[in-house]
Amino acid sequence: QVQLQESGPGLVKPSQTLSLTCTVSGGSILIDYYAWSWIRQPPGKGLEWIGHVVSGGNTFYSPSLKSRTSISRDASKNQITLQLSSTTPEDTAVYYCARALSSTYFATWGQGTLVTVSS
C-alpha cells in the first residue's frame, strides 16, 4: 500500500524558506492519483490546504499562499517537495502531504511534521 513520509527541518528562522520533502513508497507518484497535496495545521487551528500537483504536472495553490509557495515532484526519487518562502511565525504548523484520489478525497496521509518558525 502507498505510504507517505514527510521530512525536513523542524525549525526555520523568520524570512527564510521552509523546505519539506514527501517520500512516497509502495507506488509510483506518476500513477493512481488525482493530486499530491500539501496541507498544514497551525497549533489550535484547523487544516489548511496549501496546494497540489496534479497528474499532468500542473500545480495549484491556495490564493493566500500562492505568492510564496512552490510544489514540485521528482519521479526519479518518488518525492514531492514543498517550498514556502518569506516565512513568519504564523507559518508554524504541522505540515502533511497527502494523496488525493479526487478533488475532495484524501486517501492517504503522511504522519505530519512540525515546523516551527522562530528566531
N, C-alpha and C positions, 0 to 999 in steps of 0.2 A: 504494500500500500504506500501511497505517497506520504512522505513526511517532510516537514519544513523546519529549518533551524536558523534563527536569526543570530547574527554575530556582529560585534563592533565595539568601539569604546563606550564605556559606561559613563564617562564624564567628558563633557565638552565645554570649553570656555565660551562665554558670550562673544558673538560676532564670528565665531569660527564655523566651519562646515561640518555638519553631522553626516557621517557616512556609515551605512549599515549594509550588510550582505545577508541575503536569504539563500541558503544552500538547500536544494531540493534533492531528495533521494527517493528511490522507488519508482521513478518515472521521469520521462523527459519533459523539460519545460516547454517543448515545442508542440506537444500534443495533449489532447484530452483536457482542455480547459477553455474557459471564456476569457479570463484575465488573471494575471498575477497582481495582487494588490498589496499596498501598504496602508495600515490602519494604526492609529495611536489612541492611547487613553491617558490623558493627564490625571494626576492624582485627584481623586474625589470627583471626577467628571466622567462623562460618557464617552463612547467610542467616536472617533473622528476619522472619516475616510480621507486619506492623503492623496491617493492616485493609483493608477494601474497601467500595466502594459497588456495590450490585447494580442490575440493570436497573430494578427498581421504585423505586429511590431509597433503599432501606433501607441502613443501614450496619452493619457488623460489625467488631469489634475484637478484637485479642489480649487475653486476660484480664489479662495482666501489664501492658498499656499502656492499657487501656480508660479508666481514670480520667483520663488525661492527653491523650487523642487525640481529634481531630475530623477527619473526612474529609467533603468536600463536592464537589459538581460544579456547574459553571456552563455550561449548554448554549449560552448566547449567545456565550461565549468559547471553547467546546470545551476546557474545562480542568477538571482535578481538583486539589483543594488538600488539603494536609495541614497540620495544626497540632498540635504536641506541646508541651504546657506544662510548666512546672516542670522544665526540663531540668537535667541533671547531666553531668559529663564522660563518664559511661557511655552517654550518648546519641550520642557521637561515632561516626559511621559514614558509609558511602556509602549514600545513600538512592536507591532505584529506584521508579519507577512502572511498572506492568505491566498489560497487558490479558489477562484470563483468559477462556478460552473454556469452561472447566469448573472445577469446584472444585479440580482438580489440574493443569490445563494452562494455563501462562502462555505465550501465543502470541507476545506482543510485549513487549519491554522497552525502556525508555529507557537511555541510556548511563550514568546514575547521576550523582549529585552528592555530593561530600564535604562534610559538615557537621561542623565541629569545635566542641565546647562547651568553652570555656576563658575564663578571666578575663584 
